[in-house]
Amino acid sequence: MTFQLYNTASHRTETFVPLVPGEVSIYHCGMTVQGSPHLGHIRKEVVFDVLRRWLEHSGYRVTVVANVTDIDDKILTKSAQQGVPWWALAYHFETELHEAYHALGCRPPTYEPRATGHIPEMIELISTLIDAGHAYPADDGSGDVYFDVRSWPRYGELSGIKVDEMAPAEDSDPRGKRDPRDFALWKGHKDSEPLTASWQTPWGRGRPGWHLECSAMAGKYLGDAFDIHGGGIDLRFPHHENELAQSAAAGRPFARYWMHNAWVTMAGEKMSKSLGNTARVTEVTRNHDPRAVRYFLLAPHYRSAIEFSPSDEQTQGSLDEATKAIERIDGFLRRADELAADFPAAVSDAQTDSATDTSAPIPQEQRFAAAMDDDLGTPGAVAALFEAISAGNRAIGAGDAEQTAVIAAGVRRMLDVLGLDPDSAEWAGVGPGASPDKLEPVVDGLVQAMLNQRAEARARKDWAAADAIRDTLSDLGLTVEDTQAGARWSL
């Protein structure tokens, strides 16, 4: 089965055919760095990280460009309120965005351009649009430049919104507009704004409009035409509609497929800073295993909304269920490793025997692949993953080290696509279970000593002492599992 992707522009699922065989180019709109990233922001990062991993797993060479909007009305307003330079405030929250990437196991983009680093490309694009009759400088001397929406008959093709149904554009001052629905390509400098937040152009000093930035940066690094453009569903209109209009009007085909993920909501409303209903990534990962948070964000289909509310018992259970899912994954991997350590010869045979080669896909991987090829169907993929884990646990119960090794290898390949393999580089030192390497043998030795005391108490049928030891370990956050090979503990 070839990869199928729901194209927001056509409103249907299409067979994905890249512009260049074997290569995929992706641009997704990054964060406006005016505040701390929350789960609503980071869901998009997780979705596109899984997309990238799946395409690479499928054999494609993938280039991902995700911008940072580091100049914006809100950035200027907040920096003035806090009495710090606008560029310092933007950089502070940009570093928080990178920390959130790392906290949830997202690989960094191939390149991450900043809006302020691409002013020449923006000026060039504006000039092209003016020469083509699709943009005009305001005649009031303000330095504003606007896109003439009515000059482009295709306007609305992405969102389906007709020009006559549009409200006035809210991204700029109405001064100098020919039509209130025209949107700003360039914003003239105002005396109330820092001079450092402006650049000289043929139309006067000023700064870029939000929509213009992405068209210029996508074209710079991915060319006039590229494969996939995406972001949160809230960006479809007006941001992505305006990007498409200004790019196409300048003679650039732009994106061939449009991909939008649904919101993370709280109490049924979109999570946003302006509504004050955000769940900061740093706060959520402080209280929950970061891998469980990633699982929580990727397990539902990317076009389905996720409800998050710490005060909602049912929703809180969703994060708890995600934590249990991660514990189940890790428990299987741990037991598989222990069985492999007990029977290394059987595992070695599985790795070399063509009939049981651990590099060959297991049946559950085939169902995993079918789900992922069907518009990145992570719910079906997760179901296939746990089917494999159930089969692996049965093999462990039967003491079949060879079959366990085969299944464990398949499970790890699926986990790698989802970005959930606990042994991957992305999770090194991340999470509540992480600790300095030098302390691990010390902790293990102390816990093992207590387990030995518990085993001795059980042998002499001193159940009260054995239970007390187990309760002590449980109070410390440890889980003790009694197996045929002895007691095992996990955090």
N, C-alpha and C positions, 0 to 999 in steps of 0.2 A: 504494500500500500504506500502510495506517495503522500507527502505531507499536504494536508488540507488546512486552509486557514480562512477564518471568517473575515471578509473584507468589509469594513464599515462603509466604504464608499459605494459598494455594489449591494450591500445588505444581503449577502449570501456567502456560503462557504465555497471557496474556490481551490482548485489544485495549484499549489505554489510552484511557480516556475521562475527561477532567478534570472536576472538580466545576463549574468555571466555564469555559464555552467560551472558548478562546483564551488561557487562563491556566493555569499549573501551579505548585503549591505543593509544595516539597520540604523535608523536615527530615532531616538526617543527623547521627548522633551524632559529636561532635567528640572531641578528645583530652582525657584526664585529664592535666593538665600537671604530671607528677611526674618527667619525664625528657626527654631529647632525642628528637625524632621520628626514627623509622627507616623503612625502606622499607615495612614492614608497615602503619604508620600512613598513609603518604603515598599508598599505592596507592588507598585509599578516596577520598582527595582527588582524585586523578587521574581515577578512574572517574566520580565525580559531576561533576567539571568537564567531562568529555566528554559526559555525559548532558545537562548544562545547555546546552552549546554546540550539541548536536544539536537539542534542543527549540527553542532560540532560532532556529537555522537553519531549522527547520521552521515558524517563524512564531508560536510561542508567546511569551507574556510570562511569564518564569520568576522566581519568588521562592525564594531558597535561604536557609534558616536552619540554621546549624551551630553548636552550642554549644561552650563551653569549660567543662569541669569543673575548677573552681579550688579546690574544697574536698573532701577525700577522706582516708581513713585513711592511704594511702601518702604523700600530701603531708605530712601531719602527722608521720608517722614519719621521713621523710627530712629534713624541716626541723629536727627535733629532733636528729637525728644530725649534721647539718652546722652546727648552731648559728646558723641564720638564721631570720627570721620566715617562717611558712608562706606568707603572701601574697607575700613577696618571691621565694621559691623558685618559686611558681606563675607569677608574672609573668615571671620569667626564662625559663622554658621555654615560656611562651605566645609570647614574642617569637621564640624559636627556631622554633616552629611556623609563625609568619608568614613567617620567612625561608625555611623549607622550601617553603611555598606559592609564594613568589616564585622560588625556585631551580628549580622544576619547571614554571613557567609556568601555575600555577593562578590563576584569577581569585578574588578574595576573595568570601566569601558576601555575599548581600544584607545580612544582619545576622548578628552573631556574639555572642549573649548569654552572659554569665557566670552560673554557678550562683549565686554570692554576691549577684548583683544582683536576684534574683527570689524572695527569701524570702517576701514577702507573698503571692505567687501560690501558693507551696507550702503555706503555712499554710491558705489558703482551700481548696485541693484536699483536704488532710487532713481539714479540718472537714466537708467534703461527704461524704467516705468514712465518717467516724465516724457522722454523722447517718443515712447509708444502711445502717448495720450491716455495713459491709465492712472496718472498721478499728477498732482499739481502743488506748487508752493502756495501757501496762503498769501493773499494779496494785502494783508494788513501789516506786513513787516514783522510778524511774530517769529518767523523762522520755522514755523510748522510746515510739514509736508504731508499731504493726505492721499490715500488711495481712493480713486473715484469708483465707488462700488457699481454705479449704473453703467460704467463704461465696459464692464466685463459681463457679458451675457450669461456666462457659466456660473456666476456667483451663486452659491447655495447648493452646488452639486454634491458636496460631502454630507452636509447636514440635512438637506431637503428643505431648508428654510428659504422662503421667497423674499426678495428684497422689500416688496410692499408690506410684508408682515413683520419686518424687523423694527425693533426699537432703536432709538439713537445710540450710536456707539459710545460707550462709557470710558474708553481708554484715553481720552484726551479732552482738553478744553474745547468747547464748540467754536471758539474764535476762528474766523477765517474759513470755515467749512462751507462748501457749496451745497452739501446735503448732510443733514445731521447723522446719517448712517455711514458716512465715509469714516474710515479709521486712520489713525495716525501712523505714518511711516517714520516720521522724525518729529521730535518735540523741541521747539525753540526754547532756548535758555531763559529762565526767569530770574529776576533779581533776588528772589527769596531762596534760590538754590545755590549750592556751592559752585564756584567757577570750575572746580576740578571735575564736576559731574557734567561737563560739556566738552564738545569737540567742534572744531571749525569745519564748516562745509560751504559749498557754493550758495547755500540758502541762509547762512548765518550760523552762529554757535548753537549747539543743542545736544541732544542725546537720542538714542534710537527708541523707536516704539517697540513694544514687546513682540509683536508678531513678526516684524522685520528680521529680528535677530536670528531666529531659527532657519528661515529661508536662506539667509546669507551663510550661516555656518554649515548647514547641511550641504549646500552647493559647493562650498569650499573643500570639504573633505570626502564627500561621496559622489560628487558630480551632479550634472543637471538632472539626471534620472538615477534613482536607486530603488532598492527592493521594498523595504518595510519602514513605515513611519508610525510611531505610536505614542501612547501616553494614557493618562486617565481619561475616562469617558467625559468628564467635565471640560476637557480641552477641545472636544470635537467642534464646538461652536462657542465663542467666535474664533478661538486661537488657530485651530487647524484649518478651519474654513478660510481664514484670512491668509494663512501661509500658502495654501493651495492656490488661492486667487492671485496673489501677488507674484508667486513663482511662475505659474502658468502664463500669466499676462506678460511676463518678461521673456517668454519663450522657453521656459524650462519645464520639461514634463513632470519633474518632481517624483513623488512616491507612487509605486505601482500597487501596493497593498497598504491599507490603513488598519491598525490594530489598537483597540482600546480596552483597557481593563475597567471593571466596575469599581465602585467606591468601597471603602471601609466606612461603615456608618456607626453612629452612636445615637441611641434612642430614635432610630429611623432617619436621622439626618446625616448628610454628608459630613465627614470629619474635616474640619477646617479651622485655621487659626482665628478667622474673623468671627466664627460662631462660638469660639471658646470651648469646643468639645473635642479636643485632641487627646491622643494617648501617645506621649513622646516615646520614641524608640528606647531612649536611655532608661525611662521609668519602667516600661514593660519588661525589658530584658533584665532589669535588676530583680524583678520578682518572679520571672519565669525563665526556664532554660531557653537560651536564644535559638537553639535548633527547634524547640517546640513552637516558638513564635513563628519561625520560618515555615514550619509545617502547617500551622494555623492559617497562614497567608496563602500557601500554595495548594493545599488539599482541595478547596472548592474550585470550581472552574473559574478561569480568570474573568469571564463575562458575567459572573454571579456576584452580587453584593455580599459582603461579610458584615455581620452585626457585631460590634464590640462595645461592651459597657461593663466596667468593673462592678457596678452596683446590681447588675442583672444576674441573678443566680444561674439562669439557664445559659446565658452567654458565657459567664465565667466558666461554666462546665465545658465549653468548647475548648478553652485554653487548657483546662485540666485534662480533657480527652486527648488533646495534642501532646501533652506531657506524657500521658500513659502510652501513647503511640510510640514516642521516642524511646521510652523505657522498654517497650516490647522489642523494638528494633535492636537496641543495644544489648538487651538480655540474650537474644538469639545469637548475635555476633560474638558475645563473650563466651557463651556455651560452645559455639562452633570452634572458637579458637582453643578452648580447653580440650575439646575432643581431639582436635588436630595435634595438640601437644602430647596427648596420651598415645596417639597412633600416627606418628609422623610418616611411617612407611606407607600406610593406606592413602594418605593425602598425596604423597609423592607419586604413587601409582595413578591416582585420579588425574594428576596434572600431566602425565605422560601417556596414558592409555587413550588412544584415539576414540575408543568407545565411550569413555567418560571424561573427555577433555574438559577441564574447568573453564576454558576460554570459549567453549561453545554455548550458545544461548540455551537457557532452560525454557520449558514450555510457558512459564509465567512471564518470561521476558517477551515472548512473542505477543502476548495479550497486552503487556505494558507498551510495546512499540505501537500496536494498533491503536491504543487509546491516545498516545502522544501524537500520532500522525493525524488523528481526528481532531483538528483545531486545538492542539495542546490540551488534551483531555486528562488533566491530572486526577480527577476523581477515579476514573477507571484505571489509571496507572497506579495509584496508591492501592486500590483493591488488588491488583495483580501482585504488587509488592508483598502485601500481607498474605496472599495465597502462598507465595513462595516461602515466607517465614513459617507459616503453618506446616508446610511440607518439610521444611528444614528441621523444625522442632520434632516432627515425627521421626525423622532420620536420626536425630540425636537420641531420642528415646529408645530407638532400636539399636543404638551403638554403632550405626553405619557411618564410620568416619569418611569413607570415600564419597558416598552420596551427599553427606553433609558439606564436604568441601566443594562439590559441584554447585550445590544450591547457594552456599554462602558467597561464592564468586559471582553468581548471577545477581544476588541481592545487592552486593556492593556496586555492581555496574548500574543497577537501577537507582541506588542511593546517590551515586555520583551525578547522574542526570538531574535528580531533584535537589542536589546540593546538600544532602543530609548525611553523607558518609562521615562518621565521627573521626576517622583517621585521616581525612583529607587535610591539606595544608590550610584551607580556609578556617578550620575549626581549631587549629593549634592554639592552646592557651585561652580558648573562649569558653564561657559558660560557668555555671556554679560548681561544676566538678573539676574545673581546671586548678592546678596548683603547681608550684615550682617542682621541677623534676627531683630535686634533692630531697623533698619531703615525701614523695610517693612511697619509697621503700620503708620509711619510718612509719607512716600511717598504716601501710599494709602489714608491717610486722606487729604493730600494737593491736590491730583488729584481729589478726590471726592468732595472737596469744590469747585474746579473750575467747575466740571461737574454740581454741584448744581446751580452755578451762570449761567451756560449756559442754564440749564433747565428753570430758571427764565426768562432769556432773550428770550427764545423761547416762553414761555407762554405769554409774553407781545408783542410778534411778533417783537422783536428787533433783526432781523436776522443778522445785521452787528456785533453786540456784540457777538451773539452766534457763528458766523463764526470765529470771532477773537480769541475767547477762544479755539475753535477747532484747528485753525491754530497754536496757541501757543503750544498746547499739541503735535501736529504733528511735529513741529520743534524740540521738545525735544525727538522725537523718539517714541511717544506713538500713538497707534491706538485707535480711539473711534468708538464703534459700537452701534448704536441705536437699542434697542430691545423693545419688548412689556413690559418687566419688568423695562425698563429704560436704560440709557446709561451705557455701559461697556467699560473698558479700558484695554489695554494690551501693553506690551513693545515690 
